[in-house]
Amino acid sequence: MVKAGNKAMVPQLRFLEFQHGEDWTTVKLGAVATISTEKVGNNICVPMSITSGVGLVSQEDKFGRVIAGDSYKSYLLLKPNDFAYNKSATKEFPEGFLTLYSGTELAAVPNSIFTCFRINGASPNTRFLNYQFSDNLHGRWLRKFIQVGARAHGSLSISDGDLMALPIPVPAGTTSVAEQQKIADCLTSLDELITAQERKVEALKTYKRSLMQQLFPREGETLPRNRFPEFQGAPEWQTKPLGELVQLQSGFAFSSIFFSDSGQKLVTPKNFTKTGFGNFESSTSKYTKEEVPEKYQCRPGDLLVLLTDLTPTCALLGQPLEVTEADGNLLLNQRVVKIEPISTRVDKRFLKQFLLSDSYRKVIVGTATGTTVKHSSNKVLEGMEFVFPQVEEQLCIAICLSSLDAQIFAEYKTIETIKIHKAGLVQQLFPSQGVA
């Protein structure tokens, strides 16, 4: 960290009214904050958990139930605008995740893995400070205090003293609070824009799901509620086991010793997302030079599904299961299944929409087995009842639903663009920090 007085700290960007203000300085967290050790006791609180990169969420929202149990009264009490530091290592935040509680009700977090604190006065502004924590300000400071072996069971042995010694960059001078507020308001406006865009995406997804319920027959039926006008008098839909119409190919167990930075790209579970769209960017890619049989090759547009890591929550919330299309010539890794029509009676685009439907989701999740991680199987998929119309009607349905997919994807990419813009602003609105 840059020490105050030794080197001027000035961000790359400052708002016009603060461009001639004093340089930034640092204050120790312990000088402006107080550790909170108050327990829940007899208070009525919302038990919270934490999701790295997202923040505090209620246990009911995250797990589908409250998991506090008998230890609830010993939880740490969280009041609005308190901070909570989770001392659990994650891939994104290996030094633990620290975030602001922005709710309005009393909340609670487990005392075993959390340290909570609150800011004593008007500076630093809590939202201003939270944006620095979201950029891992605390992690860059705390990593030097983490001892070898301190990650046992995912929990870090970070002392409250080390946390409270964290230097916090703040503007100096009489306009400090005003500049902090301006920065927080700017970044908050982007957060609000992201939230509005996310609601738009969810509204489109809800509309598509409702439309699919009209365009696909209900369970046990062979006619949908709505058909396109040109198919009003067409025959009823046919019913066949899916395995009679498609071919399934499970992936190959590639050896990690052959993974490299180049070679042939693999499609792995990491390339699937809960958004319903694949992610084949370099950050999620693996490569290998291992030679494999032709059957494990994927071509652009091949349909890919995951039959692992299934939860009832997917079915209850209507979330899409992992279905995507290969974006190029890929190798099929284990736990990924390629599904190809082998009958001219099935259009691949219609098949994809079926794999995104409620009926598919219900069967796959409902038959999944396993304790910690739920799995389905190729056998279940092959035995699934597949109801389908003539190819011409399949095409109309697929084109209609695919156009909605394209709109949803475009709106989703807008969210990603705003997030990238926000991350760039965070880097420029706060001084560059080194490690002390």
C-alpha positions as CSV (number, residue, x, y, z in Angstrom):
1,M,0.0,0.0,0.0
2,V,1.2,3.6,-0.6
3,K,1.9,5.3,2.6
4,A,0.5,8.7,3.2
5,G,3.1,11.5,3.1
6,N,5.6,9.4,1.1
7,K,4.0,9.4,-2.3
8,A,1.1,11.4,-3.6
9,M,-2.0,9.3,-4.2
10,V,-4.2,10.7,-7.0
11,P,-6.8,8.7,-9.0
12,Q,-6.7,8.7,-12.8
13,L,-10.1,10.3,-12.9
14,R,-11.6,12.9,-10.6
15,F,-14.9,14.8,-11.0
16,L,-14.5,18.4,-12.3
17,E,-15.3,20.0,-9.0
18,F,-12.5,18.0,-7.2
19,Q,-9.8,18.2,-9.8
20,H,-7.9,20.8,-7.8
21,G,-8.6,19.2,-4.5
22,E,-5.9,17.8,-2.1
23,D,-4.2,14.5,-2.9
24,W,-5.7,11.3,-1.4
25,T,-4.4,9.9,1.9
26,T,-5.0,6.7,3.9
27,V,-6.7,6.0,7.2
28,K,-6.5,2.8,9.1
29,L,-9.8,0.9,9.2
30,G,-9.5,0.6,13.0
31,A,-9.4,4.4,13.4
32,V,-12.8,4.8,11.6
33,A,-14.6,1.6,12.5
34,T,-15.5,-0.5,15.5
35,I,-15.7,-4.3,15.6
36,S,-19.2,-5.4,16.4
37,T,-19.5,-8.4,18.7
38,E,-23.2,-8.1,19.6
39,K,-25.0,-11.4,19.3
40,V,-28.6,-12.1,18.1
41,G,-29.8,-13.2,21.5
42,N,-33.6,-12.7,21.6
43,N,-33.7,-10.4,18.6
44,I,-35.7,-11.4,15.5
45,C,-33.3,-11.3,12.6
46,V,-32.9,-12.5,9.0
47,P,-30.2,-15.2,8.9
48,M,-27.9,-14.3,6.1
49,S,-25.3,-16.1,4.0
50,I,-22.8,-14.6,1.6
51,T,-22.2,-15.1,-2.1
52,S,-18.8,-13.9,-3.4
53,G,-19.2,-11.1,-5.9
54,V,-22.8,-10.7,-5.0
55,G,-23.0,-9.9,-1.3
56,L,-25.2,-10.9,1.6
57,V,-28.3,-12.9,0.8
58,S,-30.8,-14.5,3.1
59,Q,-30.2,-18.2,3.8
60,E,-33.7,-18.9,2.6
61,D,-33.0,-17.3,-0.8
62,K,-29.6,-19.1,-1.1
63,F,-30.4,-22.5,0.2
64,G,-34.2,-22.7,0.0
65,R,-34.4,-22.9,3.8
66,V,-33.0,-21.4,6.9
67,I,-30.0,-23.4,8.1
68,A,-29.2,-21.5,11.2
69,G,-30.5,-24.2,13.6
70,D,-29.7,-24.1,17.3
71,S,-26.7,-21.8,16.8
72,Y,-29.0,-18.9,15.7
73,K,-28.9,-17.0,19.0
74,S,-25.1,-17.0,18.9
75,Y,-25.0,-15.4,15.4
76,L,-23.5,-11.9,15.1
77,L,-26.1,-9.2,14.8
78,L,-26.0,-7.1,11.6
79,K,-27.6,-3.7,11.5
80,P,-28.2,-1.6,8.3
81,N,-24.9,-0.3,6.9
82,D,-22.7,-2.7,8.9
83,F,-20.0,-4.6,7.1
84,A,-19.5,-8.3,7.2
85,Y,-16.2,-10.1,6.4
86,N,-16.5,-13.7,5.6
87,K,-13.2,-15.5,6.3
88,S,-13.7,-18.3,3.8
89,A,-11.5,-18.6,0.8
90,T,-13.1,-18.7,-2.6
91,K,-11.6,-18.7,-6.1
92,E,-12.7,-15.2,-6.8
93,F,-11.8,-13.9,-3.4
94,P,-9.0,-16.1,-1.9
95,E,-8.5,-13.8,1.0
96,G,-12.3,-13.8,1.9
97,F,-15.2,-11.6,0.8
98,L,-16.1,-8.3,2.6
99,T,-19.3,-6.5,1.9
100,L,-21.9,-4.0,3.2
101,Y,-25.2,-5.0,4.6
102,S,-27.6,-2.7,2.7
103,G,-30.9,-4.2,4.0
104,T,-33.3,-2.4,6.3
105,E,-34.1,-5.3,8.8
106,L,-31.9,-6.7,11.5
107,A,-29.8,-9.5,10.1
108,A,-27.5,-12.2,11.4
109,V,-24.4,-14.1,10.2
110,P,-22.5,-17.1,11.8
111,N,-20.0,-15.9,14.4
112,S,-17.6,-18.8,13.5
113,I,-16.5,-17.4,10.1
114,F,-17.6,-13.7,10.1
115,T,-16.1,-10.5,11.5
116,C,-18.5,-7.6,11.6
117,F,-17.8,-3.9,12.0
118,R,-19.5,-0.5,11.5
119,I,-18.2,2.9,10.5
120,N,-18.1,5.4,13.4
121,G,-18.9,8.6,11.5
122,A,-19.6,10.2,8.1
123,S,-16.2,9.2,6.7
124,P,-15.5,7.0,5.0
125,N,-18.9,6.8,3.2
126,T,-20.1,3.2,3.5
127,R,-21.0,2.8,-0.1
128,F,-17.7,4.5,-1.2
129,L,-15.9,2.0,1.0
130,N,-17.9,-1.0,-0.2
131,Y,-16.9,-0.3,-3.8
132,Q,-13.2,-0.6,-2.7
133,F,-13.9,-3.8,-0.9
134,S,-15.7,-5.2,-4.0
135,D,-12.4,-4.4,-5.9
136,N,-10.6,-6.6,-3.2
137,L,-8.9,-3.8,-1.4
138,H,-8.9,-5.9,1.8
139,G,-7.6,-9.0,0.0
140,R,-4.5,-7.2,-1.3
141,W,-3.7,-6.2,2.2
142,L,-4.6,-9.4,4.1
143,R,-2.9,-11.9,1.8
144,K,0.5,-11.3,3.5
145,F,-1.0,-12.3,6.9
146,I,-2.4,-15.6,5.7
147,Q,-0.2,-18.4,7.0
148,V,0.5,-21.7,5.2
149,G,-2.2,-24.1,6.2
150,A,-4.6,-21.4,7.3
151,R,-7.1,-22.4,4.6
152,A,-8.1,-25.5,6.5
153,H,-11.8,-26.2,5.8
154,G,-11.8,-23.0,3.6
155,S,-11.6,-20.7,6.7
156,L,-8.7,-18.2,6.9
157,S,-6.9,-17.5,10.2
158,I,-7.1,-13.7,9.8
159,S,-7.0,-11.8,13.1
160,D,-9.3,-8.8,13.8
161,G,-6.1,-6.8,14.4
162,D,-4.8,-7.5,10.9
163,L,-8.2,-6.5,9.4
164,M,-8.4,-3.3,11.4
165,A,-4.9,-2.3,10.3
166,L,-6.1,-2.1,6.7
167,P,-5.2,1.3,5.1
168,I,-8.3,2.9,3.5
169,P,-7.6,5.4,0.6
170,V,-9.8,8.5,1.0
171,P,-9.7,12.0,-0.4
172,A,-8.0,14.5,1.9
173,G,-9.2,18.0,2.9
174,T,-12.6,19.6,3.5
175,T,-14.2,18.2,0.4
176,S,-13.4,14.6,1.3
177,V,-16.9,13.5,2.2
178,A,-18.5,15.3,-0.8
179,E,-16.0,13.6,-3.2
180,Q,-16.7,10.2,-1.6
181,Q,-20.4,10.8,-2.0
182,K,-20.0,11.7,-5.6
183,I,-18.0,8.6,-6.4
184,A,-20.5,6.4,-4.6
185,D,-23.4,8.0,-6.4
186,C,-21.7,7.5,-9.8
187,L,-21.1,3.8,-9.2
188,T,-24.5,3.3,-7.6
189,S,-26.2,4.7,-10.7
190,L,-24.4,2.0,-12.7
191,D,-25.5,-0.6,-10.3
192,E,-29.1,0.6,-10.6
193,L,-28.8,0.5,-14.4
194,I,-27.5,-3.1,-14.2
195,T,-30.4,-4.0,-11.9
196,A,-32.9,-2.5,-14.3
197,Q,-31.3,-4.4,-17.2
198,E,-31.4,-7.6,-15.2
199,R,-35.1,-7.1,-14.5
200,K,-35.6,-6.6,-18.2
201,V,-33.9,-9.9,-19.0
202,E,-35.9,-11.7,-16.3
203,A,-39.1,-10.3,-17.8
204,L,-38.2,-11.6,-21.2
205,K,-37.3,-15.0,-19.8
206,T,-40.6,-15.1,-17.9
207,Y,-42.5,-14.2,-21.1
208,K,-40.6,-16.9,-23.1
209,R,-41.3,-19.5,-20.5
210,S,-45.0,-18.6,-20.5
211,L,-45.1,-18.8,-24.3
212,M,-43.4,-22.2,-24.2
213,Q,-46.1,-23.5,-21.9
214,Q,-48.6,-22.5,-24.6
215,L,-46.7,-23.8,-27.6
216,F,-45.8,-27.2,-26.1
217,P,-48.5,-29.7,-24.9
218,R,-49.0,-30.2,-21.3
219,E,-48.0,-33.5,-19.6
220,G,-50.1,-36.4,-20.9
221,E,-51.5,-34.3,-23.8
222,T,-50.7,-34.3,-27.6
223,L,-51.9,-30.8,-28.5
224,P,-50.6,-27.5,-27.3
225,R,-52.9,-24.7,-26.0
226,N,-52.0,-22.5,-28.9
227,R,-50.9,-23.3,-32.5
228,F,-49.8,-21.0,-35.3
229,P,-52.8,-20.3,-37.7
230,E,-51.4,-22.4,-40.5
231,F,-51.3,-25.5,-38.3
232,Q,-54.7,-25.2,-36.7
233,G,-56.0,-28.3,-38.5
234,A,-52.7,-30.2,-38.6
235,P,-52.5,-33.7,-37.0
236,E,-51.9,-34.2,-33.3
237,W,-48.3,-34.3,-32.1
238,Q,-46.5,-37.6,-32.1
239,T,-45.0,-39.3,-29.0
240,K,-41.8,-41.3,-29.0
241,P,-39.0,-42.1,-26.5
242,L,-36.3,-39.5,-27.2
243,G,-33.7,-42.3,-27.6
244,E,-35.4,-43.4,-30.8
245,L,-34.9,-40.0,-32.4
246,V,-31.5,-38.8,-31.1
247,Q,-28.0,-40.1,-30.5
248,L,-26.2,-39.3,-27.2
249,Q,-22.5,-39.1,-26.9
250,S,-20.9,-38.7,-23.4
251,G,-17.5,-36.9,-23.2
252,F,-14.0,-38.3,-22.7
253,A,-12.1,-38.3,-19.5
254,F,-9.1,-36.2,-20.6
255,S,-6.0,-36.4,-18.5
256,S,-5.1,-33.1,-16.8
257,I,-1.4,-33.7,-17.5
258,F,-2.1,-32.9,-21.1
259,F,-3.9,-29.6,-20.4
260,S,-2.0,-26.6,-21.9
261,D,-2.4,-23.0,-23.1
262,S,-2.9,-24.1,-26.7
263,G,-4.1,-27.1,-28.7
264,Q,-7.7,-28.2,-29.1
265,K,-10.3,-26.4,-26.9
266,L,-12.4,-28.6,-24.6
267,V,-16.0,-28.1,-23.8
268,T,-16.3,-28.6,-20.0
269,P,-19.0,-27.9,-17.3
270,K,-17.5,-24.5,-16.8
271,N,-18.6,-23.5,-20.3
272,F,-22.3,-23.8,-19.2
273,T,-24.0,-21.0,-17.4
274,K,-27.3,-20.5,-15.6
275,T,-28.2,-17.8,-18.1
276,G,-29.0,-20.5,-20.7
277,F,-26.1,-19.3,-22.9
278,G,-22.7,-20.9,-23.2
279,N,-19.5,-19.1,-22.2
280,F,-16.5,-20.1,-24.3
281,E,-14.2,-17.2,-23.5
282,S,-10.6,-17.8,-22.7
283,S,-11.2,-17.4,-18.9
284,T,-13.3,-20.6,-19.0
285,S,-11.4,-22.5,-21.6
286,K,-9.1,-25.6,-21.3
287,Y,-6.9,-26.9,-24.1
288,T,-5.3,-30.3,-24.7
289,K,-2.9,-31.9,-27.2
290,E,-4.2,-35.4,-26.3
291,E,-5.4,-37.5,-29.3
292,V,-9.0,-38.7,-29.0
293,P,-11.4,-40.6,-31.3
294,E,-13.5,-38.7,-33.8
295,K,-16.7,-39.4,-31.8
296,Y,-15.5,-36.9,-29.1
297,Q,-15.3,-34.1,-31.6
298,C,-17.9,-31.3,-31.5
299,R,-18.8,-29.1,-34.5
300,P,-20.2,-25.6,-34.5
301,G,-23.8,-25.7,-33.5
302,D,-23.8,-29.1,-31.9
303,L,-26.2,-29.4,-29.0
304,L,-24.6,-30.0,-25.6
305,V,-26.2,-30.7,-22.2
306,L,-25.0,-31.3,-18.7
307,L,-26.7,-34.0,-16.6
308,T,-24.8,-33.3,-13.4
309,D,-25.0,-30.8,-10.5
310,L,-28.8,-30.7,-10.7
311,T,-30.9,-29.2,-7.9
312,P,-34.7,-29.0,-7.2
313,T,-34.3,-25.2,-7.1
314,C,-33.8,-25.2,-10.9
315,A,-37.3,-26.8,-11.3
316,L,-39.0,-24.6,-8.7
317,L,-37.6,-21.3,-10.0
318,G,-37.9,-22.2,-13.6
319,Q,-34.2,-21.7,-14.2
320,P,-32.8,-23.2,-17.4
321,L,-30.8,-26.3,-17.1
322,E,-27.4,-26.4,-18.8
323,V,-28.0,-26.6,-22.5
324,T,-25.9,-24.8,-25.1
325,E,-24.4,-25.0,-28.5
326,A,-20.7,-25.5,-29.5
327,D,-19.2,-22.3,-30.8
328,G,-16.5,-24.0,-32.8
329,N,-14.6,-27.2,-33.2
330,L,-14.3,-28.5,-29.7
331,L,-13.5,-31.7,-27.8
332,L,-16.2,-33.2,-25.6
333,N,-15.0,-33.5,-22.0
334,Q,-16.4,-35.8,-19.4
335,R,-19.8,-34.9,-17.8
336,V,-20.8,-33.2,-21.0
337,V,-23.2,-34.9,-23.4
338,K,-23.7,-34.2,-27.1
339,I,-27.2,-34.8,-28.4
340,E,-27.8,-35.2,-32.2
341,P,-31.1,-35.9,-34.1
342,I,-30.8,-39.2,-36.1
343,S,-34.3,-38.9,-37.6
344,T,-35.5,-36.4,-40.2
345,R,-38.7,-36.1,-38.2
346,V,-36.8,-33.9,-35.6
347,D,-35.4,-30.4,-36.3
348,K,-32.3,-29.6,-34.1
349,R,-33.6,-26.1,-33.3
350,F,-36.9,-27.5,-32.1
351,L,-35.0,-30.1,-30.0
352,K,-33.0,-27.3,-28.3
353,Q,-36.2,-25.5,-27.3
354,F,-37.5,-28.8,-25.9
355,L,-34.4,-29.1,-23.8
356,L,-35.1,-25.7,-22.4
357,S,-38.8,-26.6,-21.6
358,D,-40.5,-27.2,-18.3
359,S,-41.2,-30.8,-19.2
360,Y,-37.6,-31.6,-19.8
361,R,-36.5,-29.8,-16.7
362,K,-39.1,-31.6,-14.6
363,V,-38.0,-35.1,-15.7
364,I,-34.3,-34.5,-15.5
365,V,-34.3,-32.8,-12.1
366,G,-37.1,-35.1,-10.7
367,T,-35.1,-38.3,-11.5
368,A,-31.7,-37.0,-10.5
369,T,-29.9,-39.1,-7.8
370,G,-27.0,-38.5,-5.5
371,T,-26.5,-37.0,-2.1
372,T,-24.4,-33.8,-2.3
373,V,-24.4,-33.4,-6.1
374,K,-27.4,-34.6,-8.1
375,H,-26.9,-36.4,-11.4
376,S,-29.1,-37.7,-14.1
377,S,-28.1,-40.1,-16.9
378,N,-28.1,-40.8,-20.6
379,K,-30.5,-43.6,-19.9
380,V,-33.1,-41.2,-18.4
381,L,-32.7,-38.8,-21.3
382,E,-33.2,-41.6,-23.8
383,G,-36.3,-42.9,-22.1
384,M,-37.9,-39.5,-21.8
385,E,-41.2,-39.0,-23.6
386,F,-40.7,-36.6,-26.5
387,V,-43.9,-35.1,-28.0
388,F,-43.4,-33.4,-31.4
389,P,-45.3,-32.1,-34.4
390,Q,-44.5,-32.2,-38.1
391,V,-41.2,-30.6,-39.1
392,E,-42.8,-27.5,-40.6
393,E,-44.5,-26.7,-37.3
394,Q,-41.3,-27.5,-35.4
395,L,-39.5,-24.9,-37.5
396,C,-42.1,-22.2,-36.8
397,I,-42.0,-22.8,-33.0
398,A,-38.2,-22.9,-33.0
399,I,-37.9,-19.7,-35.0
400,C,-40.3,-17.9,-32.7
401,L,-38.6,-19.0,-29.5
402,S,-35.1,-18.5,-31.0
403,S,-35.9,-14.9,-31.8
404,L,-36.7,-14.4,-28.1
405,D,-33.4,-16.1,-27.2
406,A,-31.5,-13.7,-29.4
407,Q,-33.2,-10.7,-27.7
408,I,-32.5,-12.1,-24.3
409,F,-28.9,-12.7,-25.2
410,A,-28.5,-9.2,-26.6
411,E,-29.9,-7.7,-23.3
412,Y,-27.6,-10.0,-21.3
413,K,-24.6,-8.8,-23.2
414,T,-25.6,-5.3,-22.4
415,I,-25.4,-6.2,-18.7
416,E,-21.9,-7.6,-19.3
417,T,-20.9,-4.4,-21.1
418,I,-22.1,-2.2,-18.3
419,K,-20.3,-4.3,-15.7
420,I,-17.0,-4.0,-17.6
421,H,-17.5,-0.2,-17.8
422,K,-18.2,-0.1,-14.1
423,A,-15.1,-2.2,-13.3
424,G,-13.0,0.2,-15.4
425,L,-14.4,3.2,-13.6
426,V,-13.6,1.6,-10.2
427,Q,-10.0,1.2,-11.3
428,Q,-9.8,4.9,-12.3
429,L,-11.8,6.6,-9.6
430,F,-9.7,5.1,-6.8
431,P,-5.9,5.5,-6.6
432,S,-3.8,2.6,-7.7
433,Q,-2.7,0.6,-4.7
434,G,0.3,-1.6,-4.2
435,V,1.1,-4.1,-1.5
436,A,2.8,-2.8,1.6
